[in-house]
């Protein structure tokens, strides 16, 4: 878990499941944060969305924006 509460995820935020770069953050009401890569985010987001007090930041759209054009 990361101690700082940044509005967006950075390259230093890592998936709690596998250690890859995190693109999804779920902040639970008790202050606990869960970070997921895109793969594990897709796996767990449906379950997390059913929780009452959860704030989800999904930045998986950045995966496509960060791709370099092929020359």
DOPA-576578 format. One record per residue: z, y, x of N, C-alpha, C in turn; residue in three letters. Coordinates in steps of 0.001 Angstrom, whole numbers, padded with zeros to 6 digits, always signed. Layout:
% residues N
ZYXZYXZYXala...
END
This chain:
% residues 71
+000000-001178+000842+000000+000000+000000+000000+001232+000881unk-000754+002261+000488-000821+003498+001242+000233+004470+000748unk+000890+005156+001663+001968+006064+001299+001444+007374+000737unk+000282+007824+001201-000242+009092+000721-001008+008883-000577unk-000916+009851-001453-001600+009753-002742-002794+010697-002735unk-003878+010279-002113-005073+011098-002044-005876+010935-003325unk-006606+011982-003719-007388+011889-004949-008566+010928-004840unk-009035+010696-003619-010149+009763-003448-009816+008757-002357unk-010545+007697-002345-010328+006654-001342-011089+007005-000063unk-010532+006617+001068-011174+006877+002353-011499+005546+003031unk-012164+005623+004160-012525+004413+004892-011300+003665+005402unk-010170+004340+005500-008955+003670+005972-008223+002925+004857unk-008601+003140+003602-008009+002384+002488-008640+001003+002458unk-007823-000023+002454-008302-001393+002550-007925-002201+001316unk-008746-003175+000990-008507-004076-000136-007244-004900+000129unk-006345-004924-000842-005116-005699-000711-005388-007197-000711unk-006527-007604-001178-006857-009029-001277-007518-009554-000001unk-008507-008795+000542-009273-009336+001665-009351-008420+002883unk-008934-007174+002762-008943-006260+003891-010222-005453+004066unk-011214-005653+003203-012445-004865+003276-012157-003438+002792unk-013113-002536+002983-012918-001163+002531-012699-001142+001023unk-011703-000377+000598-011366-000295-000825-012225+000749-001525unk-012722+000398-002691-013473+001313-003535-012837+001447-004915unk-011770+000709-005163-011071+000756-006447-009573+000869-006168unk-008919+001820-006872-007468+001944-006768-006891+001903-008177unk-005875+001086-008361-005138+001035-009624-003718+001496-009327unk-003327+002623-009921-001983+003152-009737-001189+002827-011000unk-000188+001989-010841+000636+001563-011967+001741+002592-012220unk+002296+002583-013409+003298+003560-013821+004532+003603-012951unk+004879+002502-012322+006078+002479-011482+005801+002981-010066unk+004589+003509-009824+004232+004059-008526+003522+003090-007609unk+003429+001837-007981+002737+000837-007171+001236+001101-007201unk+000598+001012-006052-000855+001140-005967-001460-000165-005484unk-002546-000547-006119-003318-001713-005697-004702-001222-005300unk-005171-001674-004156-006500-001308-003673-007371-002553-003631unk-008645-002372-004046-009580-003490-004063-010937-003058-003533unk-011608-003979-002857-013014-003777-002515-013803-003872-003829unk-015089-003611-003770-015898-003670-004991-015864-005064-005612unk-015959-006095-004791-015967-007471-005284-014670-007800-006023unk-013530-007571-005386-012255-007899-006023-011910-006913-007138unk-012425-005704-007052-012256-004754-008148-012911-005274-009419unk-014153-005763-009297-014839-006328-010475-014067-007524-011026unk-013468-008287-010130-012724-009472-010544-011457-009117-011339unk-010800-008029-010996-009486-007722-011578-009451-006535-012543unk-010498-005710-012592-010443-004493-013400-010216-004745-014884unk-010849-005748-015448-010671-006007-016881-009210-006285-017215unk-008535-007038-016375-007115-007337-016608-006265-006092-016442unk-006570-005286-015435-005780-004078-015187-005950-003049-016296unk-007152-002957-016853-007399-001968-017922-006580-002257-019179unk-006135-003486-019351-005329-003837-020518-003875-003407-020382unk-003465-003027-019178-002088-002567-018980-001911-001192-019607unk-000712-000911-020098-000441+000349-020787-000466+001554-019853unk+000243+001474-018748+000433+002639-017889-000234+002419-016541unk-001567+002575-016517-002313+002371-015276-003388+003447-015161unk-003539+003979-013967-004575+004969-013673-005542+004311-012697unk-006810+004174-013099-007791+003465-012276-008813+004449-011731unk-009004+004396-010428-010035+005165-009757-011072+004172-009255unk-012283+004258-009782-013362+003340-009412-014454+004138-008705unk-014581+003935-007407-015582+004642-006613-016681+003702-006111unk-016920+002627-006833-017936+001665-006395-019331+002280-006374unk-019538+003362-007112-020837+004038-007089-021175+004546-005683unk-020166+004777-004848-020391+005249-003481-021117+004218-002622unk-021043+002961-002989-021742+001929-002219-023240+002204-002174unk-023809+002611-003274-025244+002887-003345-025574+004223-002698unk-024672+005180-002810-024903+006507-002228-024851+006452-000712unk-024110+005500-000136-023956+005433+001308-025056+004640+002001unk-025920+004003+001234-026998+003230+001834-027992+004181+002493unk-028450+003856+003700-029441+004688+004374-030840+004290+003932unk-031684+005257+003827-033074+004921+003460-033757+004137+004576unk-034590+003212+004190-035350+002413+005166-036579+003209+005557unk-036783+003359+006853-037949+004121+007327-039073+003228+007723unk
END
